[in-house]
Amino acid sequence: MTDTTSPAAPSGPAATGTAASATSADDATRASGAHGSDLRRVTVLGTGVLGAQIAFQAAYSGSTVTAYDVSDEALEAGRARFTGLAATYLTPQGLRGATEEATQEALGRLSYSSDLAEAVADADLVIEAVPEHLGLKRDLYSRLAPLLPERTVLATNSSTLLPSALADATGRPDRFLALHFANLIWINNTAEVMGTTETSPEVYERVVEFARGMGMVPIELKKEQPGYVLNSLLVPLLNAASALLVKGVAEPETVDTTWRIGTGAPFGPFQIMDVIGLRTVHAVSVAGGPEGEAFAEIIQRDYLDHGKTGRESGAGFYTYAE
């Protein structure tokens, strides 16, 4: 469920703690833009919260990146996210060792297109980061299939769908797999790599090296698992928290305070949902049975209808400082 650009601390009684970085690749390598992968020309499909982060981090690490979205308006919103990310990398909550020169160079390695054929024409790697809807993704892959160069590797950043549910639509199941990033990619720098039984082992290893070159810690899954490793652990926590709210047991601040104090974790589950983005949480909850649907209704009524989409908008379960 990991699918803003600002890690500013939330205000309110439960707003304590900051995100701790995952065990990471060497910080100097991450900040220098060193990249040893042969997958150098990258196209990211979707410039939403996480798509923008993937594209910017790939550009920061030295890749030539094309950011694709469905309209010029969506791309303009993406440009604003990239500008915000460049600024965020230089803050205390940003990427350690980042420099103004490097962030500006990253912006210079980004290009933009709302023409799908143009966007993928010379790509070594295409990373799909569109909304979590099976039909939408399969339709996109069907349109991509005749447009991609023979050499191109295709990866989905889907957080909930198995790559085997999408592989036949790609026209290249041997060059297709999942590459799943966590939100706040420059801090939570894991990249879960999950193939299917049809994925070429050589392609799998190339994508692992690409992730490492991006400054990520590759998490290599040996078989398909719904939710990968991260969400297999995280989703039950978020579901339990949402159930406490739906049942009227406790408010988000109480749940988060309990979790942080009781476990020493920097974020509580509702703070995590704000980072993920409430639109994504809503989309996943709608398909979560009666309790999930009830939670989705609360999110829609009390938050989304008021423009509160989480950290990206400055407000969600919490209000965030500028």
JOKALIN-V469504 format. One record per helix or strand of 2 or more residues. SS is the DSSP state (H for helix, E for strand). FROM is the first residue (numbers start at 0). LEN is the number of residues. If there is no record, write none. Layout:
SS/FROM/LEN
SS/FROM/LEN
This chain:
E/9/2
H/26/6
E/40/5
H/48/12
E/63/5
H/71/17
H/99/9
E/109/4
H/115/5
E/124/4
H/133/12
E/152/4
H/162/3
H/166/4
H/172/3
E/175/6
E/189/5
H/200/13
E/216/4
H/229/17
H/251/12
H/268/8
H/277/9
H/288/14
H/303/3
H/310/3
E/318/2
